[in-house]
Amino acid sequence: MSFGRPPSISTGFQVTPPNRGSFPLDHYGECKVFMTQYLDCLRKNSSTSTECRHLNRDYLACRMQKGLMDQDDFKNLGLVNLKGDKPPDSATSPGDK
Amino acid sequence: MYTSAVIVFAVGASYAAVPLYRMFCAATGFAGTPVVGTGKFEAERLVPVEGAKRIKVHFNADRSDQLPWTFSPQQKYVTVLPGETSLAFYKAKNTSDQDIIGIATYNVTPDRIAPYFAKVECFCFEEQKLLAGEEVDMPLLFFIDKDVLDDPACRNLDDVVLSYTFFRARRNAQGLLEPDASEDVLQASQGFADFEHAPKAEVRNGRGAPASVPNP
């Protein structure tokens, strides 16, 4: 029913596979540069994830482009409204870029 | 005697009714219960809770001795907000001169965070083939559901350890790949080491443990 209820037979006490399955292996290192950018950002920000989420998005966008991940909206991956994004309202002034 | 048995049964049934009813409703959608097979991963749940206390997720990597790989996390920990999806990377290198297929299991400690720790996509449960001498980066996309803030048992939870164990793969009697390790090692890697009656692999032919075929 809701996600966070206490563990019972049907949830929590079973090991469940991940929602989208397994990432295909990046044998050719096609997205490695995005990964190193993300890891450097984590190092600089004392491993706080919020600062570096835009690099998460870049890495996953690279994976989607190279066919290493199913195409999907970033909304479904929780990667919208990140720091540094332009706010979505365009009522007052149209944003450039 | 009979009366007391009936009373005991009625009391027991009233205790059992709550989870049984929940399971029944979740399975059948009775009385308007939404069927939330993927309710955990809706876009609305993947919104970080600003201002909540950060949880530090530590990463741990193990491998079985039969697996000639090096396997390590690329970051020691990440501090995340509840509801915030986050990437983490592991690195694996096949140091032998043969192509090897590995399978990973994972475990989250402490146990009380387990219902809230959700992985969107990772590299576990499915076979991963590394060519001889190959090194790959394995990503993992996870989040901690925001309902953890409502759970009194998780109130003082600051540190979570996510631990992956890689095993060599072998084919079981059904021809499917499974980790090549004894049952107790496998259950220990999933955190069931202290449990006497840990879940066991299903045996369908009724003739005892399936015979294993040498690694492909």
Interface residues (C-beta under 8 A of the other chain):
Chain A: M1 S2 F3 G4 R5 P6 P7 S8 I9 S10 T11 G12 V15 P17 P18 N19 R20 G21 S22 F23 L25 D26 H27 G29 K32 M35 Y38 L39 L42 S46 S47 T48 S49 T50 R53 N56 Y59 L60 R63 M69 D73 K75 N76 L77 G78 L79 N81
Chain B: P19 R22 M23 C25 A26 T33 P34 V36 T38 G39 K40 F41 A43 R45 L46 V47 P48 R54 K56 Q74 Q75 K76 Y77 V78 T79 V80 L81 G83 E84 T85 S86 L87 F89 T105 A114 P115 Y116 A118 K119 V120 E121 C122 F123 C124 F125 E126 Q128 K129 L130 L131 E134 V136 D137 M138 P139 L140 L141 F143 D145 K146 D147 V148 D150 D151 A153 Q190
